[in-house]
Amino acid sequence: MSFLWPWMLLSLLALPLLIWLYGRTQARRRRLLARYAGNQPIETWQRHVPPALLMAGLAILAIALARPQMTLSLPRAQGTLILAFDVSGSMAADDIPPNRMEAAKAAAREFVSRQPPTVRIGMVAFSESGLAVQSPTDDRQALLAAINRLSPARGTSLASGILAALAMIDDLNKQKPTNYYSNRPPQPSPTPTPMPAGVYQSAAVVLISDGENTTDPDPLLAAEAAAYRGVRIHTIGVGSPEGARLNIDGFIVQTRLDEAMLQYIAQRTGGTYYNAQSADDLRAIYESVGFEMLATPEATEVTALLAGLGMIAMLIGGGWSLMRSSRLP
């Protein structure tokens, strides 16, 4: 146990004085009883319990004043989540009102607001290429601002979104560069060590898309790269199998949800596929994508706990004294 204000422990020095005063008071009481009352019943130990509880309560409160800390293993939801948003033109389809993009953004805002501060959230956006929008952070306002900036663009490259999310996760494990000059040639980046089957990092990706891939590279190869690193990808299919028609640059395009592609990506990486047919479905999906509770040793202040124990000890002592002698100790 450590203390934030250790000098407050000096207040414990008052307890020996209080105990000495109590002993003197009891000795004087016994002398008076012997002088004026003659033979009296032998005192029992119960009459000393209330003062002892009072002293114990004061000692605990004195320790609480020093703001004690203990290393406790508290269960917390921990990890890193990367939101990978499809911002291709097909996300403007209105088969989910008001449209796919706005429904996904509304659910994402609600999801971010509900996450505990121990979960860092980053965001990438992808259309024909992938772009890091927000590095993993616990700053919820920055994340909400990044979500609000999203808007539909052009084609769709699922692989670009997956690879951008993996690059963001890889950056979390890189060491920060040292601030010194070296004339040595730059060394190649080490190849990531593959994770054993069934073992996953504490980072996960939530891929939000209608699944229609129109641009290279191959999303199946990107899913293999995620599985190689042990990164789960939860996929959310936004749209309907019937789809909707869009007017893009004067051309009428029919866009539909490609569930098969999104299901394969989730299955290959150990994630889960969700079908979002409405804004309510999206909210339910975000609530079900969580993290394991990990017990991490952490220095935790226990002032409130000790203060409560001290008050309980004093209340028990006062109640005992009232029931036994109808007075407080």
MOJO-V729183 format. One record per residue. RES is the residue in three letters. SS is DSSP state (~ for helix, > for strand, _ for the rest). PSI is psi in whole degrees, 0 to 359 (none if undefined). D_FIRST is the distance of its C-alpha to the first C-alpha in whole Angstrom. Layout:
res->RES ss->SS psi->PSI d_first->D_FIRST
res->RES ss->SS psi->PSI d_first->D_FIRST
This chain:
res->MET ss->_ psi->138 d_first->0
res->SER ss->> psi->168 d_first->4
res->PHE ss->> psi->137 d_first->7
res->LEU ss->_ psi->327 d_first->10
res->TRP ss->_ psi->69 d_first->12
res->PRO ss->~ psi->334 d_first->11
res->TRP ss->~ psi->340 d_first->15
res->MET ss->~ psi->346 d_first->15
res->LEU ss->~ psi->344 d_first->13
res->LEU ss->~ psi->339 d_first->17
res->SER ss->~ psi->342 d_first->18
res->LEU ss->~ psi->340 d_first->17
res->LEU ss->~ psi->342 d_first->20
res->ALA ss->~ psi->340 d_first->22
res->LEU ss->~ psi->314 d_first->21
res->PRO ss->~ psi->324 d_first->23
res->LEU ss->~ psi->319 d_first->26
res->LEU ss->~ psi->320 d_first->26
res->ILE ss->~ psi->319 d_first->26
res->TRP ss->~ psi->318 d_first->29
res->LEU ss->~ psi->321 d_first->31
res->TYR ss->~ psi->318 d_first->31
res->GLY ss->~ psi->318 d_first->32
res->ARG ss->~ psi->319 d_first->35
res->THR ss->~ psi->318 d_first->36
res->GLN ss->~ psi->322 d_first->36
res->ALA ss->~ psi->318 d_first->38
res->ARG ss->~ psi->321 d_first->40
res->ARG ss->~ psi->317 d_first->41
res->ARG ss->~ psi->323 d_first->42
res->ARG ss->~ psi->319 d_first->44
res->LEU ss->~ psi->320 d_first->46
res->LEU ss->~ psi->319 d_first->46
res->ALA ss->~ psi->327 d_first->48
res->ARG ss->~ psi->319 d_first->50
res->TYR ss->~ psi->339 d_first->51
res->ALA ss->_ psi->354 d_first->51
res->GLY ss->_ psi->218 d_first->52
res->ASN ss->_ psi->127 d_first->50
res->GLN ss->_ psi->155 d_first->47
res->PRO ss->_ psi->146 d_first->45
res->ILE ss->_ psi->132 d_first->42
res->GLU ss->_ psi->140 d_first->39
res->THR ss->_ psi->163 d_first->37
res->TRP ss->~ psi->339 d_first->33
res->GLN ss->~ psi->330 d_first->33
res->ARG ss->~ psi->344 d_first->34
res->HIS ss->~ psi->353 d_first->31
res->VAL ss->~ psi->311 d_first->28
res->PRO ss->~ psi->312 d_first->28
res->PRO ss->~ psi->324 d_first->27
res->ALA ss->~ psi->319 d_first->25
res->LEU ss->~ psi->323 d_first->23
res->LEU ss->~ psi->315 d_first->24
res->MET ss->~ psi->319 d_first->22
res->ALA ss->~ psi->318 d_first->19
res->GLY ss->~ psi->319 d_first->19
res->LEU ss->~ psi->323 d_first->19
res->ALA ss->~ psi->318 d_first->16
res->ILE ss->~ psi->320 d_first->14
res->LEU ss->~ psi->324 d_first->16
res->ALA ss->~ psi->320 d_first->15
res->ILE ss->~ psi->322 d_first->11
res->ALA ss->~ psi->329 d_first->12
res->LEU ss->~ psi->334 d_first->14
res->ALA ss->_ psi->2 d_first->11
res->ARG ss->_ psi->70 d_first->10
res->PRO ss->> psi->149 d_first->7
res->GLN ss->> psi->142 d_first->6
res->MET ss->> psi->149 d_first->5
res->THR ss->> psi->109 d_first->8
res->LEU ss->> psi->147 d_first->10
res->SER ss->> psi->95 d_first->14
res->LEU ss->> psi->132 d_first->16
res->PRO ss->> psi->125 d_first->20
res->ARG ss->> psi->147 d_first->22
res->ALA ss->> psi->115 d_first->25
res->GLN ss->_ psi->153 d_first->25
res->GLY ss->> psi->184 d_first->28
res->THR ss->> psi->132 d_first->31
res->LEU ss->> psi->130 d_first->34
res->ILE ss->> psi->119 d_first->37
res->LEU ss->> psi->119 d_first->40
res->ALA ss->> psi->107 d_first->44
res->PHE ss->> psi->129 d_first->46
res->ASP ss->> psi->116 d_first->50
res->VAL ss->_ psi->29 d_first->52
res->SER ss->_ psi->169 d_first->55
res->GLY ss->~ psi->330 d_first->58
res->SER ss->~ psi->343 d_first->58
res->MET ss->~ psi->355 d_first->55
res->ALA ss->~ psi->356 d_first->57
res->ALA ss->_ psi->146 d_first->59
res->ASP ss->_ psi->25 d_first->59
res->ASP ss->_ psi->343 d_first->59
res->ILE ss->_ psi->112 d_first->56
res->PRO ss->_ psi->148 d_first->56
res->PRO ss->_ psi->329 d_first->56
res->ASN ss->_ psi->171 d_first->56
res->ARG ss->~ psi->316 d_first->53
res->MET ss->~ psi->311 d_first->52
res->GLU ss->~ psi->325 d_first->51
res->ALA ss->~ psi->318 d_first->50
res->ALA ss->~ psi->320 d_first->47
res->LYS ss->~ psi->319 d_first->46
res->ALA ss->~ psi->316 d_first->46
res->ALA ss->~ psi->324 d_first->44
res->ALA ss->~ psi->320 d_first->41
res->ARG ss->~ psi->318 d_first->41
res->GLU ss->~ psi->319 d_first->39
res->PHE ss->~ psi->313 d_first->37
res->VAL ss->~ psi->320 d_first->36
res->SER ss->~ psi->335 d_first->35
res->ARG ss->~ psi->351 d_first->33
res->GLN ss->_ psi->143 d_first->31
res->PRO ss->_ psi->157 d_first->27
res->PRO ss->_ psi->345 d_first->26
res->THR ss->_ psi->351 d_first->24
res->VAL ss->> psi->119 d_first->28
res->ARG ss->> psi->140 d_first->30
res->ILE ss->> psi->130 d_first->33
res->GLY ss->> psi->173 d_first->36
res->MET ss->> psi->137 d_first->40
res->VAL ss->> psi->152 d_first->43
res->ALA ss->> psi->145 d_first->47
res->PHE ss->> psi->143 d_first->50
res->SER ss->_ psi->262 d_first->53
res->GLU ss->_ psi->345 d_first->56
res->SER ss->_ psi->167 d_first->53
res->GLY ss->> psi->144 d_first->49
res->LEU ss->> psi->130 d_first->47
res->ALA ss->> psi->118 d_first->43
res->VAL ss->> psi->319 d_first->43
res->GLN ss->> psi->122 d_first->39
res->SER ss->> psi->156 d_first->36
res->PRO ss->> psi->130 d_first->33
res->THR ss->> psi->162 d_first->31
res->ASP ss->_ psi->8 d_first->29
res->ASP ss->_ psi->98 d_first->32
res->ARG ss->~ psi->328 d_first->33
res->GLN ss->~ psi->321 d_first->36
res->ALA ss->~ psi->321 d_first->37
res->LEU ss->~ psi->317 d_first->37
res->LEU ss->~ psi->321 d_first->40
res->ALA ss->~ psi->321 d_first->42
res->ALA ss->~ psi->320 d_first->42
res->ILE ss->~ psi->318 d_first->43
res->ASN ss->~ psi->336 d_first->46
res->ARG ss->_ psi->348 d_first->47
res->LEU ss->_ psi->142 d_first->49
res->SER ss->_ psi->152 d_first->52
res->PRO ss->_ psi->144 d_first->55
res->ALA ss->_ psi->244 d_first->56
res->ARG ss->_ psi->240 d_first->59
res->GLY ss->_ psi->184 d_first->59
res->THR ss->_ psi->129 d_first->56
res->SER ss->_ psi->95 d_first->54
res->LEU ss->~ psi->320 d_first->51
res->ALA ss->~ psi->322 d_first->51
res->SER ss->~ psi->321 d_first->50
res->GLY ss->~ psi->317 d_first->47
res->ILE ss->~ psi->315 d_first->46
res->LEU ss->~ psi->324 d_first->46
res->ALA ss->~ psi->322 d_first->44
res->ALA ss->~ psi->319 d_first->41
res->LEU ss->~ psi->321 d_first->41
res->ALA ss->~ psi->322 d_first->41
res->MET ss->~ psi->321 d_first->38
res->ILE ss->~ psi->319 d_first->36
res->ASP ss->~ psi->323 d_first->37
res->ASP ss->~ psi->334 d_first->36
res->LEU ss->~ psi->331 d_first->33
res->ASN ss->~ psi->356 d_first->32
res->LYS ss->_ psi->146 d_first->34
res->GLN ss->_ psi->147 d_first->33
res->LYS ss->_ psi->141 d_first->33
res->PRO ss->_ psi->144 d_first->36
res->THR ss->_ psi->151 d_first->36
res->ASN ss->_ psi->63 d_first->38
res->TYR ss->_ psi->158 d_first->40
res->TYR ss->_ psi->141 d_first->44
res->SER ss->_ psi->139 d_first->45
res->ASN ss->_ psi->8 d_first->49
res->ARG ss->_ psi->145 d_first->48
res->PRO ss->_ psi->146 d_first->49
res->PRO ss->_ psi->138 d_first->47
res->GLN ss->_ psi->145 d_first->45
res->PRO ss->_ psi->148 d_first->46
res->SER ss->_ psi->137 d_first->43
res->PRO ss->_ psi->145 d_first->42
res->THR ss->_ psi->131 d_first->43
res->PRO ss->_ psi->140 d_first->40
res->THR ss->_ psi->129 d_first->39
res->PRO ss->_ psi->143 d_first->41
res->MET ss->_ psi->141 d_first->38
res->PRO ss->_ psi->151 d_first->39
res->ALA ss->_ psi->135 d_first->41
res->GLY ss->_ psi->358 d_first->39
res->VAL ss->_ psi->131 d_first->36
res->TYR ss->_ psi->150 d_first->35
res->GLN ss->_ psi->167 d_first->33
res->SER ss->_ psi->0 d_first->30
res->ALA ss->> psi->145 d_first->33
res->ALA ss->> psi->161 d_first->36
res->VAL ss->> psi->134 d_first->39
res->VAL ss->> psi->109 d_first->41
res->LEU ss->> psi->119 d_first->45
res->ILE ss->> psi->112 d_first->47
res->SER ss->> psi->164 d_first->50
res->ASP ss->_ psi->357 d_first->54
res->GLY ss->_ psi->355 d_first->54
res->GLU ss->_ psi->108 d_first->57
res->ASN ss->_ psi->126 d_first->57
res->THR ss->_ psi->355 d_first->60
res->THR ss->_ psi->144 d_first->59
res->ASP ss->_ psi->162 d_first->58
res->PRO ss->_ psi->179 d_first->55
res->ASP ss->_ psi->123 d_first->55
res->PRO ss->~ psi->336 d_first->52
res->LEU ss->~ psi->323 d_first->52
res->LEU ss->~ psi->324 d_first->52
res->ALA ss->~ psi->322 d_first->49
res->ALA ss->~ psi->322 d_first->47
res->GLU ss->~ psi->320 d_first->48
res->ALA ss->~ psi->321 d_first->46
res->ALA ss->~ psi->317 d_first->43
res->ALA ss->~ psi->323 d_first->43
res->TYR ss->~ psi->324 d_first->43
res->ARG ss->~ psi->354 d_first->40
res->GLY ss->_ psi->33 d_first->38
res->VAL ss->_ psi->120 d_first->38
res->ARG ss->> psi->141 d_first->39
res->ILE ss->> psi->114 d_first->42
res->HIS ss->> psi->126 d_first->42
res->THR ss->> psi->141 d_first->45
res->ILE ss->> psi->116 d_first->47
res->GLY ss->> psi->115 d_first->51
res->VAL ss->> psi->119 d_first->52
res->GLY ss->_ psi->188 d_first->55
res->SER ss->_ psi->152 d_first->58
res->PRO ss->_ psi->329 d_first->60
res->GLU ss->_ psi->328 d_first->63
res->GLY ss->_ psi->195 d_first->62
res->ALA ss->> psi->162 d_first->63
res->ARG ss->> psi->138 d_first->66
res->LEU ss->> psi->146 d_first->65
res->ASN ss->> psi->103 d_first->67
res->ILE ss->> psi->112 d_first->66
res->ASP ss->_ psi->40 d_first->68
res->GLY ss->_ psi->358 d_first->71
res->PHE ss->> psi->138 d_first->70
res->ILE ss->> psi->119 d_first->70
res->VAL ss->> psi->133 d_first->67
res->GLN ss->> psi->122 d_first->66
res->THR ss->> psi->133 d_first->62
res->ARG ss->_ psi->159 d_first->61
res->LEU ss->_ psi->126 d_first->57
res->ASP ss->_ psi->85 d_first->57
res->GLU ss->~ psi->324 d_first->55
res->ALA ss->~ psi->317 d_first->56
res->MET ss->~ psi->313 d_first->54
res->LEU ss->~ psi->324 d_first->51
res->GLN ss->~ psi->320 d_first->51
res->TYR ss->~ psi->315 d_first->51
res->ILE ss->~ psi->316 d_first->48
res->ALA ss->~ psi->315 d_first->46
res->GLN ss->~ psi->320 d_first->47
res->ARG ss->~ psi->331 d_first->47
res->THR ss->~ psi->5 d_first->43
res->GLY ss->_ psi->14 d_first->42
res->GLY ss->_ psi->196 d_first->42
res->THR ss->_ psi->140 d_first->43
res->TYR ss->> psi->136 d_first->46
res->TYR ss->> psi->140 d_first->47
res->ASN ss->> psi->119 d_first->50
res->ALA ss->> psi->102 d_first->50
res->GLN ss->_ psi->348 d_first->53
res->SER ss->_ psi->170 d_first->52
res->ALA ss->~ psi->326 d_first->49
res->ASP ss->~ psi->322 d_first->48
res->ASP ss->~ psi->320 d_first->48
res->LEU ss->~ psi->318 d_first->46
res->ARG ss->~ psi->318 d_first->43
res->ALA ss->~ psi->322 d_first->43
res->ILE ss->~ psi->313 d_first->42
res->TYR ss->~ psi->326 d_first->40
res->GLU ss->~ psi->333 d_first->38
res->SER ss->~ psi->346 d_first->38
res->VAL ss->_ psi->100 d_first->37
res->GLY ss->_ psi->189 d_first->33
res->PHE ss->_ psi->158 d_first->30
res->GLU ss->_ psi->148 d_first->28
res->MET ss->> psi->119 d_first->25
res->LEU ss->> psi->135 d_first->22
res->ALA ss->> psi->108 d_first->19
res->THR ss->> psi->125 d_first->17
res->PRO ss->> psi->130 d_first->13
res->GLU ss->> psi->138 d_first->12
res->ALA ss->> psi->119 d_first->9
res->THR ss->> psi->131 d_first->10
res->GLU ss->> psi->131 d_first->10
res->VAL ss->_ psi->27 d_first->10
res->THR ss->~ psi->313 d_first->12
res->ALA ss->~ psi->321 d_first->15
res->LEU ss->~ psi->312 d_first->14
res->LEU ss->~ psi->322 d_first->13
res->ALA ss->~ psi->320 d_first->16
res->GLY ss->~ psi->317 d_first->18
res->LEU ss->~ psi->319 d_first->17
res->GLY ss->~ psi->317 d_first->18
res->MET ss->~ psi->322 d_first->21
res->ILE ss->~ psi->316 d_first->22
res->ALA ss->~ psi->317 d_first->21
res->MET ss->~ psi->322 d_first->24
res->LEU ss->~ psi->320 d_first->26
res->ILE ss->~ psi->316 d_first->26
res->GLY ss->~ psi->316 d_first->27
res->GLY ss->~ psi->319 d_first->30
res->GLY ss->~ psi->319 d_first->31
res->TRP ss->~ psi->315 d_first->32
res->SER ss->~ psi->320 d_first->33
res->LEU ss->~ psi->319 d_first->36
res->MET ss->~ psi->327 d_first->37
res->ARG ss->~ psi->319 d_first->37
res->SER ss->~ psi->8 d_first->39
res->SER ss->_ psi->30 d_first->39
res->ARG ss->_ psi->160 d_first->37
res->LEU ss->_ psi->153 d_first->34
res->PRO ss->_ psi->none d_first->32
